[in-house]
Amino acid sequence: MFTGVIAMVDRVDSRLPYFALVIGMIAISTSAILIRLSNSDPLVIGSYRQSFATLLFVPFLFKDRGGELLSIPRSKIMEMAVTGILLGGHFGFFISSVKATSIAASVLLGTCHIVYVAIIGWLILGERLNQKAIYGTIVALFGIVVLFWGDLVEDPGNFQGNILAFISGILAGLYYLGGRRLRKEISLPMYALVVYFFSALTMWSVVIVQDL
């Protein structure tokens, strides 16, 4: 009997990652649509989003009574703070772009951070790109240019939104570059908690200063 129960639990546990993946895909796919439907200011939306995301990781503090967080060097905390500011900027520009251009253009330009990471890594960090990465980057950049040019000619009103989405993608690329090294030294829950906290703090600061 107990063997059957354990086997059933194991089957459920093995499906959890796929279930989480499906939920994540649905959430990401519908987020831009829900943002467009909301009448709230984009920065207010982003501030609440990052605040709730931060709260999700707070329980991990109680796991070891905050021991891991207290053991992180101050220099690493500062690096994560900068990474959090970049993430806050990404969401601020991305959510603002959803209100100012088409959802397709906003999502495409805002999530092209893989391309931007490749370019930034090559220009700043001296990382080498293989032939496939070079071809893929060129094709992606060509698509971005076509999208910008098409909106500029057919619907100039979307151009500003495209710029906002493009900036959000660059900030996301910088965020990923910064986090890539930090994640090798810090656990995911503590990294996410600190970075999301500073991203929320950044966005709320802008909201308060602008009296939104």
C-alpha positions as CSV (number, residue, x, y, z in Angstrom):
1,M,0.0,0.0,0.0
2,F,2.7,2.4,1.0
3,T,4.7,1.5,-2.0
4,G,1.8,2.4,-4.2
5,V,1.4,5.8,-2.5
6,I,5.1,6.6,-2.8
7,A,5.0,5.7,-6.5
8,M,2.0,7.9,-7.0
9,V,3.7,10.8,-5.3
10,D,6.8,10.3,-7.4
11,R,4.7,10.4,-10.6
12,V,3.1,13.6,-9.4
13,D,6.5,15.1,-8.5
14,S,7.9,14.2,-11.9
15,R,5.1,16.1,-13.6
16,L,5.5,19.3,-11.5
17,P,8.3,20.8,-13.6
18,Y,6.1,20.4,-16.7
19,F,3.1,21.8,-15.0
20,A,5.1,24.8,-13.8
21,L,6.5,25.3,-17.3
22,V,2.9,25.4,-18.8
23,I,1.7,27.8,-16.1
24,G,4.8,30.0,-16.8
25,M,4.2,30.0,-20.5
26,I,0.6,31.0,-20.1
27,A,1.5,33.7,-17.6
28,I,4.2,35.2,-19.9
29,S,1.9,34.9,-23.0
30,T,-1.0,36.7,-21.4
31,S,0.9,39.4,-19.4
32,A,1.2,41.9,-22.2
33,I,-2.5,41.6,-23.0
34,L,-3.5,42.1,-19.4
35,I,-1.2,45.1,-19.2
36,R,-2.9,46.6,-22.2
37,L,-6.3,46.1,-20.7
38,S,-5.4,47.8,-17.4
39,N,-6.0,51.5,-16.9
40,S,-3.2,51.8,-14.3
41,D,0.1,53.6,-15.0
42,P,2.7,51.3,-16.5
43,L,5.2,52.0,-13.7
44,V,2.6,51.4,-11.0
45,I,1.9,48.0,-12.6
46,G,5.6,47.2,-12.7
47,S,6.0,48.2,-9.1
48,Y,3.3,45.9,-7.9
49,R,4.5,43.1,-10.1
50,Q,8.0,43.2,-8.7
51,S,6.8,43.7,-5.1
52,F,4.6,40.5,-5.3
53,A,7.5,38.7,-7.0
54,T,9.8,39.7,-4.1
55,L,7.3,38.4,-1.5
56,L,7.3,35.0,-3.1
57,F,10.9,34.5,-2.1
58,V,10.6,35.9,1.5
59,P,9.8,32.4,3.0
60,F,13.2,31.2,2.0
61,L,14.6,33.7,4.5
62,F,13.0,31.6,7.3
63,K,14.6,28.4,6.1
64,D,18.0,29.2,7.7
65,R,16.9,32.3,9.6
66,G,18.4,34.6,7.0
67,G,21.9,33.0,7.5
68,E,22.7,32.8,3.8
69,L,21.6,36.4,3.2
70,L,23.7,37.7,6.1
71,S,26.7,35.7,4.8
72,I,26.7,37.3,1.4
73,P,29.5,39.9,1.1
74,R,28.5,43.5,0.9
75,S,30.2,43.8,-2.5
76,K,27.9,41.1,-3.9
77,I,24.9,42.8,-2.4
78,M,25.9,46.0,-4.3
79,E,26.3,44.0,-7.5
80,M,22.8,42.5,-7.0
81,A,21.5,46.0,-6.3
82,V,22.8,47.2,-9.6
83,T,21.3,44.2,-11.3
84,G,18.0,44.8,-9.6
85,I,18.0,48.4,-10.9
86,L,18.6,47.1,-14.4
87,L,15.7,44.7,-14.0
88,G,13.4,47.5,-12.7
89,G,14.4,49.6,-15.7
90,H,13.6,46.7,-18.0
91,F,10.1,46.2,-16.7
92,G,9.5,50.0,-16.6
93,F,10.3,50.4,-20.2
94,F,8.7,47.1,-21.3
95,I,5.4,47.7,-19.6
96,S,5.4,51.3,-20.9
97,S,6.0,50.1,-24.4
98,V,3.0,47.7,-24.3
99,K,0.9,50.9,-23.9
100,A,2.6,52.7,-26.7
101,T,3.0,50.1,-29.5
102,S,1.5,46.8,-30.7
103,I,1.7,43.9,-28.3
104,A,3.6,41.8,-30.9
105,A,6.3,44.5,-31.4
106,S,6.6,45.1,-27.7
107,V,7.1,41.5,-26.8
108,L,9.4,40.8,-29.8
109,L,11.7,43.8,-29.1
110,G,11.6,43.4,-25.4
111,T,12.5,39.7,-25.3
112,C,15.3,39.9,-27.9
113,H,17.7,40.1,-24.9
114,I,19.5,36.9,-26.2
115,V,20.6,38.9,-29.2
116,Y,21.6,41.9,-27.1
117,V,23.5,39.7,-24.7
118,A,25.5,38.2,-27.6
119,I,26.4,41.6,-28.9
120,I,27.2,43.2,-25.5
121,G,29.2,40.2,-24.5
122,W,31.2,40.4,-27.7
123,L,31.8,44.2,-27.5
124,I,32.4,44.6,-23.8
125,L,33.5,41.2,-22.4
126,G,35.3,40.0,-25.5
127,E,33.3,36.8,-25.7
128,R,33.7,35.0,-29.0
129,L,30.7,34.0,-31.1
130,N,30.6,30.9,-33.2
131,Q,29.4,30.9,-36.8
132,K,25.8,29.9,-35.9
133,A,25.6,32.7,-33.3
134,I,26.8,35.3,-35.7
135,Y,24.3,34.2,-38.4
136,G,21.5,34.1,-35.9
137,T,22.4,37.6,-34.5
138,I,22.5,39.1,-38.1
139,V,19.1,37.6,-38.9
140,A,17.6,38.8,-35.7
141,L,19.0,42.3,-36.2
142,F,17.6,42.4,-39.7
143,G,14.2,41.5,-38.3
144,I,14.4,44.3,-35.8
145,V,15.3,46.8,-38.5
146,V,12.4,45.6,-40.6
147,L,10.0,46.0,-37.7
148,F,11.2,49.5,-36.9
149,W,11.1,50.6,-40.5
150,G,7.7,49.1,-41.1
151,D,6.2,50.9,-38.1
152,L,7.9,54.1,-39.0
153,V,6.4,54.1,-42.5
154,E,3.0,52.6,-41.8
155,D,2.3,53.7,-38.2
156,P,4.7,56.3,-37.0
157,G,2.7,56.5,-33.7
158,N,4.2,53.1,-32.7
159,F,7.8,54.2,-33.2
160,Q,8.2,55.6,-29.6
161,G,6.8,52.4,-28.2
162,N,9.2,50.4,-30.3
163,I,12.1,52.5,-28.9
164,L,10.9,51.8,-25.3
165,A,10.7,48.1,-26.0
166,F,14.1,48.1,-27.6
167,I,15.6,49.8,-24.5
168,S,13.8,47.3,-22.3
169,G,15.5,44.5,-24.2
170,I,18.9,46.0,-23.8
171,L,18.4,46.4,-20.1
172,A,17.3,42.8,-19.9
173,G,20.4,41.8,-21.7
174,L,22.6,43.7,-19.2
175,Y,20.6,42.1,-16.3
176,Y,21.3,38.6,-17.6
177,L,25.0,39.4,-18.1
178,G,25.2,40.6,-14.5
179,G,23.2,37.8,-13.1
180,R,25.1,35.1,-15.0
181,R,28.2,35.5,-12.9
182,L,26.4,36.2,-9.6
183,R,24.3,33.1,-9.9
184,K,27.4,30.9,-9.8
185,E,28.1,32.1,-6.2
186,I,24.6,32.7,-4.8
187,S,21.6,30.4,-4.6
188,L,18.6,31.2,-6.7
189,P,16.2,32.1,-3.9
190,M,18.6,34.6,-2.3
191,Y,19.6,36.0,-5.6
192,A,16.0,36.5,-6.7
193,L,15.0,37.9,-3.4
194,V,17.7,40.6,-3.3
195,V,17.5,41.5,-7.1
196,Y,13.7,41.6,-7.1
197,F,13.7,43.7,-3.9
198,F,15.9,46.4,-5.5
199,S,14.0,46.3,-8.7
200,A,10.8,46.9,-6.8
201,L,12.5,49.7,-4.8
202,T,13.7,51.3,-8.0
203,M,10.3,51.3,-9.6
204,W,8.5,52.5,-6.5
205,S,11.0,55.4,-6.2
206,V,10.2,56.5,-9.7
207,V,6.4,56.2,-8.9
208,I,6.7,58.3,-5.8
209,V,9.0,61.0,-7.3
210,Q,6.6,61.3,-10.3
211,D,3.6,61.2,-8.1
212,L,1.9,58.6,-10.2
